[in-house]
Amino acid sequence: MDTHHVPTAAHGLPLEPGEKLLRGFQRFGRLSTAGGITLILMTVIALFWANSSWFEAYDYIFNEMEFHFGFGSWHLPHIHNLAYLINDALMAIFFLYVGLEIKRELLVGELRSVKRAALPVIAAMGGMLVPALIFAGINSTSDIANETMRGWGVPMATDIAFALGILTLMGARAPLALKVFLASLAIADDLGALIVIALFYTEELHMNYLLLAGGVVGLLATINVLRLRHPLFYLVPGIALWLFVLSSGIHATIAGVLLAATVPASARVNPQRFLKASRKALDHFETAGDDGSTPRESSEQRAAAFALKTNVNQILPPLHRMEHALGPWCAFWIIPIFALANAGLHLSGEIGKVATDPVTIGVFFGLFLGKPIGVIGACFFACKLNIAALPTGVTWRHIIGAGCLAGIGFTMALFIANLAYKTAPIHLDAAKLGILSASLVSTIAGLSILMTCKPCENAESHHEVDQDIPANKRTIKHAANTTASNDNFPQAKAG
C-alpha cells in the first residue's frame, strides 16, 4: 500500500528522542519501493549465507533442526522444522493479507466492474496459461517428466511487491494507470495461483478435518451476518480454521484466504454521521482544554479522544483495518523471513547439473518469455475484439514493459516450488535457479523498455509534505455525549 503521500498523525510535531533515532527507518518504510528493497536484501543475504562457509548452519537452522510447537503430548501436525513453520504458519498470515486485498479489489477496486477488470484479468489469464504451457512443453519431452511435471504451476505467478517496486523506479515514465493495471493483474494472478494451489497441490484429503473447517467457515459467515466487527471475532475462529485446514491435507495457507472472505467490508456508519460525531468530539476536546489542561490531567479530553478513536473504527470497515495493520508486517517481516528461508540456493559442484535440469529451463523460459507473451498477447486480442481497451495514457510500449516485469515471479513462485518439489531437493534447487535468474533478466528487460517511454506530462508528485496541517477551530455552545452512541451517532445500514 502506497501511503507515503498521506499525512501522518504526528506531522509537524516536534520529534521525541526515540523518534529522531527511528526517523530514517520511518522515511524508508513510507517509500513505495521499501518492501521490494527489503525483499531483495534478504534474498541476497540468503544466497550469500547458503554459499558461504556457514552453509551447514543455514541448512541446519531452517531444514534439519527439529521444531515442534504444542502443549504436552500434542503438537501441531506437519510442522517439523523452522521452514515448515514459516511456510505453513507465517505465510498463512500473508495469504490472509492477499485475501483481503483480493476482496477489496473485487468490491471497491479495479476488479469491481467487468469493464475495469476485463483487461487486467484477461492479461493475468494469458500470463498464467502461456508460462504453464511452455513449462509443460519443455518438461513433457524429458526422460524424467514424471518427476518434473509437478512444477507446471511455478512460472504462473507474478510477484506484486517486486514488480510494482521496480515500476515505481520509473517515476514519470510509468503513468499511474499502468501501475493500477499491473497491480490489478498481479492480484488477479494471485487469485489464480490460490486456485491452482488448492486444486492441484493437495495430495490427500481428510474429510473429517475438512468438515470441521467448513463448520468454522460457516461460523465466521454467521458472525459476519450478525455484524460483529471486532477483529478478534474473526481471528480467534481463524486460528481454529488454520488448524483444521492444516490437518485436512489442503495447504494451510488457504485458511488465510477463507478467513479473509468472511471479514466485513462495509462501514458501520455513513460519512455524514462520522463527521457530525467527530466534530462534536473535537469541539468537546477543545472546550475542555480552554483552561490549559492536557489529556493527562483532563478526563473530558481523554473521553473525547477515545470517542474519536471509536468513531474512526466505525467508519473504517474491519477489512480495511486488518489490511492496513497486516501490510507492514507482511512487507517487512513475513515475506523477508520467507525469502531468507527459501531463497538460499546452494551453488555447489552440481550447479551444471542443476542449470541444465528441465525444471530450470522450463521455469526460466516460462517466466522470461511466457509471461510477457501471455500478457501482451492477451491484451492485444482483448483490444482487437473490443472486449477491453488500454487505460488512458498507457501505450503498447508500456504494456510490453509491464509484461516483462510480470516475469518477476519471486514469492508465490518459490512458494509453489516448495509444494511441488518438497520431496525432490535437486528439482527444488532447479526451480529456485530458474525463478531467480528469470526474475533478474525480466527486471532488466522491463526497465530497458520502460526507460524508452516518454515521461508523463501530468505525473503525480510524490514529494513528502512536512508542513503542519492547519486545523479549523470552532466554537461550540453544547458538547453533549461525544461517543458514537445510538443517540447522537446511530448505526448506519451496512452497505
C-alpha positions in Angstrom: 0.0 0.0 0.0 1.5 3.3 -1.1 0.8 5.8 1.7 3.9 8.0 1.5 1.9 11.0 0.4 -0.7 10.7 3.1 -0.1 12.9 6.1 0.6 11.1 9.4 -0.9 11.9 12.7 2.3 13.4 14.0 3.1 15.6 11.1 4.6 18.9 12.1 5.1 18.0 15.8 8.5 18.1 17.5 10.2 14.8 17.3 10.9 12.8 20.5 14.5 11.5 21.0 13.4 8.0 20.1 11.6 9.2 17.0 14.7 11.0 15.9 16.6 7.7 16.1 13.9 6.0 14.0 13.4 8.8 11.6 15.4 7.2 8.8 13.6 3.9 9.2 10.2 5.6 9.1 11.1 7.5 6.0 12.3 4.3 4.4 9.1 2.5 5.4 7.0 5.1 3.6 8.7 4.6 0.3 6.7 2.6 -2.2 9.8 0.6 -3.1 10.6 -0.2 0.6 9.1 -3.7 0.5 10.8 -4.7 -2.7 14.2 -3.4 -1.4 13.8 -5.3 1.8 12.9 -8.5 -0.1 16.0 -8.1 -2.4 18.2 -7.5 0.6 17.0 -10.7 2.3 17.4 -12.7 -0.9 21.0 -11.5 -1.3 21.7 -12.5 2.4 20.1 -15.9 1.8 22.2 -16.5 -1.3 25.4 -15.3 0.4 24.7 -17.4 3.5 23.9 -20.5 1.5 27.1 -20.3 -0.5 29.5 -19.4 2.3 31.4 -21.5 4.8 28.3 -21.2 7.1 26.1 -23.2 4.7 25.8 -26.1 7.1 24.4 -23.6 9.8 21.9 -22.3 7.3 20.7 -25.8 6.3 20.6 -26.9 9.9 18.6 -23.9 11.2 15.9 -24.0 8.5 15.7 -27.6 7.4 17.4 -30.1 9.8 16.7 -28.7 13.3 13.6 -30.3 14.6 10.9 -27.8 15.6 7.6 -28.8 17.3 5.0 -26.5 18.6 2.4 -27.8 21.0 1.3 -28.5 24.6 2.2 -31.7 26.4 2.0 -34.7 24.1 0.0 -32.7 21.5 1.9 -30.8 18.8 1.0 -29.2 15.5 0.8 -31.7 12.7 3.1 -31.3 9.6 5.3 -28.7 11.5 8.7 -30.5 11.6 11.2 -27.7 11.3 11.5 -23.9 11.0 11.0 -23.9 7.3 7.7 -25.7 7.7 6.6 -23.2 10.4 7.4 -20.3 8.1 5.8 -21.7 5.0 2.7 -23.1 6.7 2.1 -20.7 9.6 3.7 -17.3 8.8 2.7 -17.5 5.2 -1.0 -18.1 6.2 -0.9 -14.6 7.6 0.5 -13.3 4.3 -2.3 -15.2 2.5 -4.8 -13.6 4.8 -3.4 -10.2 3.6 -3.6 -11.3 0.0 -7.2 -12.5 0.5 -8.1 -9.1 2.0 -6.5 -7.3 -1.0 -8.4 -9.5 -3.4 -11.7 -9.0 -1.6 -11.2 -5.2 -1.5 -10.3 -5.1 -5.2 -13.4 -7.2 -6.1 -15.7 -4.9 -4.0 -14.4 -1.4 -4.4 -11.2 -1.6 -6.5 -10.3 -2.0 -10.2 -11.8 -5.5 -10.3 -15.3 -4.4 -9.1 -16.7 -4.0 -12.6 -16.5 -6.1 -15.7 -15.3 -3.1 -17.8 -12.5 -2.1 -15.4 -11.5 -5.7 -14.6 -11.5 -7.0 -18.2 -8.0 -6.0 -19.3 -6.0 -7.0 -16.2 -8.0 -10.2 -15.7 -7.6 -11.3 -19.3 -3.9 -10.3 -19.1 -3.5 -12.4 -15.9 -5.1 -15.4 -17.6 -2.8 -15.2 -20.5 0.1 -14.6 -18.2 -0.7 -17.8 -16.3 -1.6 -20.1 -19.3 1.4 -19.5 -21.6 4.1 -20.0 -18.9 2.4 -23.2 -17.8 2.3 -24.5 -21.4 5.9 -23.6 -22.0 7.0 -25.4 -18.8 4.9 -28.4 -19.7 6.2 -28.4 -23.3 9.8 -28.4 -22.2 9.4 -31.0 -19.4 7.0 -33.4 -21.1 9.7 -34.5 -23.5 12.4 -35.1 -20.8 13.3 -38.5 -19.6 12.3 -37.6 -16.0 8.9 -36.0 -16.9 7.2 -38.0 -14.2 9.4 -36.2 -11.6 9.4 -32.7 -13.1 5.9 -32.1 -14.5 4.6 -31.3 -11.0 6.2 -27.9 -11.2 4.0 -26.6 -14.1 2.4 -24.0 -11.7 5.7 -22.5 -10.7 6.1 -20.0 -13.6 2.5 -18.8 -13.4 2.9 -16.4 -10.5 3.9 -12.6 -10.6 5.5 -11.1 -7.5 3.5 -7.9 -6.8 6.0 -6.3 -4.4 8.9 -6.7 -6.7 7.1 -5.8 -9.9 5.4 -2.6 -8.5 8.6 -1.6 -6.7 10.6 -1.8 -10.0 7.8 0.0 -11.8 7.9 2.8 -9.3 11.5 3.4 -10.0 10.5 4.6 -13.5 8.9 7.7 -12.0 7.1 9.8 -14.6 7.9 7.2 -17.3 5.3 4.9 -15.8 1.8 6.5 -15.7 -0.4 5.9 -12.7 -2.8 3.9 -14.9 0.0 1.5 -15.7 0.7 0.9 -12.0 -3.0 0.3 -11.4 -3.1 -2.1 -14.4 0.0 -4.1 -13.1 -1.3 -4.2 -9.5 -4.7 -5.5 -10.7 -3.0 -8.0 -13.0 -0.9 -9.3 -10.1 -3.9 -9.5 -7.7 -5.9 -11.5 -10.3 -2.7 -13.6 -10.8 -2.6 -14.3 -7.1 -6.2 -15.4 -7.1 -5.4 -17.8 -10.0 -2.4 -19.1 -8.1 -4.5 -19.7 -5.0 -7.0 -21.8 -7.0 -4.1 -23.8 -8.5 -2.6 -24.5 -5.0 -6.0 -25.6 -3.7 -6.9 -27.8 -6.6 -3.6 -29.3 -7.8 -1.2 -29.3 -4.9 -3.3 -31.1 -2.4 -2.0 -34.7 -2.0 -4.7 -36.3 0.2 -7.8 -35.1 1.9 -9.0 -35.9 5.4 -12.7 -35.3 5.2 -13.3 -35.1 9.0 -11.0 -32.1 9.3 -12.3 -30.7 6.1 -15.8 -30.8 7.5 -14.6 -29.1 10.7 -13.0 -26.4 8.6 -16.3 -26.0 6.8 -18.1 -25.6 10.1 -15.7 -22.8 11.2 -16.2 -21.0 7.9 -20.0 -21.3 8.5 -19.5 -19.8 12.0 -17.4 -17.0 10.6 -20.1 -16.3 8.0 -22.7 -16.2 10.8 -20.5 -13.7 12.7 -20.4 -11.6 9.6 -24.2 -11.7 9.2 -24.6 -10.7 12.9 -22.5 -7.6 12.1 -19.8 -8.4 14.8 -16.9 -6.2 13.7 -14.1 -6.5 16.3 -11.2 -8.3 14.6 -11.0 -10.8 17.5 -14.3 -12.3 16.5 -12.6 -13.4 13.2 -9.0 -14.0 14.3 -9.8 -16.5 17.1 -12.0 -18.8 15.0 -9.4 -18.2 12.2 -6.8 -20.0 14.3 -9.1 -23.0 14.6 -9.7 -22.8 10.8 -6.0 -22.8 10.2 -5.5 -25.9 12.4 -8.3 -27.8 10.6 -7.1 -26.9 7.1 -3.6 -27.8 8.1 -4.8 -31.2 9.2 -7.1 -31.7 6.2 -4.4 -32.1 3.6 -5.1 -28.8 1.8 -2.3 -26.4 2.3 -2.7 -24.4 5.5 -2.3 -21.0 3.8 -5.7 -21.4 2.1 -7.2 -20.9 5.6 -6.0 -17.3 5.4 -7.9 -16.7 2.1 -11.1 -18.3 3.5 -10.9 -16.2 6.6 -10.4 -13.0 4.5 -13.6 -13.8 2.6 -15.7 -13.6 5.8 -14.3 -10.3 7.1 -16.9 -7.5 6.8 -16.1 -4.9 4.2 -18.8 -2.3 5.0 -18.6 0.6 7.4 -21.0 0.7 10.4 -21.8 4.4 9.8 -22.0 6.7 6.8 -19.6 9.6 6.3 -22.1 12.3 7.4 -22.7 10.7 10.8 -18.9 10.1 11.2 -18.3 13.8 10.5 -21.0 15.0 12.9 -19.9 12.9 15.8 -16.2 13.5 15.2 -16.7 17.3 15.1 -18.5 17.1 18.4 -15.7 15.1 19.9 -13.1 17.6 18.6 -15.1 20.6 19.8 -15.5 19.0 23.2 -11.8 18.3 23.3 -11.1 21.9 22.5 -13.6 23.3 25.0 -12.2 21.0 27.8 -8.8 22.4 27.2 -9.7 26.1 27.5 -8.2 26.2 31.0 -4.9 25.0 29.7 -5.3 21.4 30.8 -4.0 18.5 28.8 -5.3 15.0 28.3 -3.0 13.8 31.0 -5.0 15.9 33.6 -8.4 16.2 31.9 -10.7 13.1 31.9 -13.0 15.0 29.5 -10.3 15.4 26.9 -9.4 11.7 27.3 -13.1 10.8 26.7 -13.2 13.0 23.6 -10.0 11.4 22.3 -11.4 7.9 22.9 -14.6 8.9 21.2 -12.6 9.9 18.1 -10.9 6.5 18.1 -14.3 4.8 18.4 -15.7 6.9 15.5 -12.7 6.1 13.3 -13.2 2.4 13.9 -16.8 2.7 12.9 -16.2 4.4 9.6 -13.3 2.1 8.6 -14.6 -1.4 7.7 -12.8 -4.3 9.5 -11.4 -5.4 6.2 -9.5 -2.1 5.7 -8.4 -2.0 9.3 -7.0 -5.5 9.2 -5.3 -5.0 5.8 -3.7 -1.8 7.0 -2.5 -3.5 10.2 -1.1 -6.5 8.3 0.6 -4.6 5.5 3.8 -3.6 7.3 4.2 -7.0 9.0 3.9 -8.8 5.6 6.2 -6.3 3.8 9.0 -6.0 6.3 8.8 -9.3 8.3 6.9 -12.2 6.9 7.9 -12.0 3.3 11.6 -11.2 4.0 11.8 -14.1 6.5 10.2 -16.4 3.9 12.8 -15.2 1.4 15.6 -15.8 3.9 14.4 -19.4 4.5 13.6 -20.3 0.9 15.9 -18.3 -1.5 19.1 -19.9 -0.2 20.2 -21.8 -3.3 23.4 -23.6 -2.6 25.5 -23.4 -5.8 27.6 -26.5 -5.2 29.6 -28.6 -7.6 26.3 -29.8 -9.1 25.4 -26.3 -10.4 26.0 -27.5 -14.0 23.5 -30.4 -13.5 21.0 -28.0 -11.9 21.4 -25.4 -14.7 20.6 -28.0 -17.4 17.7 -29.5 -15.4 14.5 -29.3 -17.4 12.8 -27.7 -14.4 15.3 -24.8 -14.5 14.8 -24.3 -18.3 11.0 -24.6 -18.1 10.8 -22.1 -15.2 13.2 -19.7 -16.8 11.6 -19.6 -20.2 8.1 -19.8 -18.7 8.7 -16.6 -16.7 11.0 -14.7 -19.0 9.2 -15.5 -22.3 5.9 -16.9 -21.3 4.8 -14.1 -19.0 5.3 -11.2 -21.5 3.9 -13.3 -24.4 0.9 -14.3 -22.4 0.2 -10.8 -21.0 0.9 -8.8 -24.2 -0.9 -11.4 -26.4 -4.0 -11.5 -24.2 -4.1 -7.6 -24.1 -3.8 -7.4 -27.9 -6.6 -9.9 -28.6 -8.8 -8.3 -25.9 -8.4 -4.9 -27.5 -8.8 -6.2 -31.0 -12.1 -7.9 -30.1 -13.3 -4.8 -28.3 -13.6 -6.7 -25.0 -11.3 -4.2 -23.3 -9.2 -1.1 -24.1 -5.9 0.3 -22.9 -6.1 2.6 -19.9 -5.8 6.3 -20.7 -2.2 7.4 -21.1 -0.9 3.8 -21.4 0.8 2.8 -24.7 1.6 -0.6 -26.1 5.3 0.1 -25.2 4.1 0.4 -21.6 2.2 -2.9 -21.8 5.3 -4.6 -23.2 7.4 -3.3 -20.3 4.8 -4.3 -17.8 4.6 -7.7 -19.4 8.3 -8.2 -18.9 8.0 -7.1 -15.3 5.3 -9.7 -14.8 8.0 -12.2 -15.3 9.3 -11.4 -11.8 7.8 -14.4 -10.1 9.5 -14.5 -6.7 7.4 -15.0 -3.6 4.5 -17.1 -5.0 6.7 -18.9 -7.4 9.0 -20.0 -4.6 6.0 -21.0 -2.6 4.6 -23.2 -5.3 8.0 -24.7 -6.0 8.2 -25.8 -2.3 4.9 -27.5 -2.7 5.7 -29.2 -6.0 9.2 -30.5 -5.1 9.2 -30.8 -1.3 10.5 -34.4 -1.7 12.9 -33.7 -4.6 15.6 -31.3 -3.4 17.5 -31.3 -6.7 14.4 -30.2 -8.6 13.6 -27.6 -5.9 17.1 -26.1 -6.4 16.5 -26.1 -10.1 13.2 -24.3 -9.7 14.9 -21.7 -7.4 17.6 -21.1 -10.0 15.0 -20.7 -12.8 13.0 -18.3 -10.6 15.9 -16.1 -9.5 17.6 -15.9 -13.0 14.3 -15.3 -14.8 13.3 -12.6 -12.3 16.7 -10.8 -12.8 16.5 -10.9 -16.6 12.8 -9.9 -16.6 13.7 -6.9 -14.4 16.5 -5.8 -16.8 14.2 -6.3 -19.8 11.3 -4.4 -18.3 13.4 -1.5 -17.1 15.2 -1.2 -20.5 11.8 -1.0 -22.4 10.2 1.4 -19.9 13.2 3.7 -20.0 12.5 4.4 -23.7 9.0 5.7 -22.8 8.3 9.4 -22.7 7.7 10.9 -19.3 4.1 11.7 -18.5 3.3 15.4 -18.6 0.9 15.2 -15.6 2.9 12.9 -13.4 1.9 12.7 -9.8 4.1 14.5 -7.3 5.3 12.1 -4.6 7.2 14.6 -2.5 6.8 14.2 1.2 4.9 17.0 2.8 6.4 18.2 6.1 4.2 21.2 6.8 1.7 21.4 9.6 -1.8 20.6 8.7 -4.0 23.6 9.7 -6.9 22.7 11.8 -10.1 24.7 11.7 -11.1 26.0 15.2 -14.8 26.1 16.0 -16.8 27.5 18.9 -19.5 25.2 20.3 -22.2 26.1 22.8 -23.1 22.5 23.7 -20.9 19.4 23.7 -23.0 16.5 24.9 -22.1 12.9 24.7 -19.3 12.7 22.1 -19.1 8.9 21.8 -20.7 7.1 18.9 -23.8 6.2 20.8 -27.2 5.3 19.4 -28.4 8.8 20.4 -26.1 11.1 18.5 -24.3 8.6 16.3 -26.8 6.0 15.2 -25.7 2.9 13.4 -25.8 3.2 9.6 -27.1 0.4 7.5 -24.2 -1.7 6.2 -23.7 -1.2 2.5 
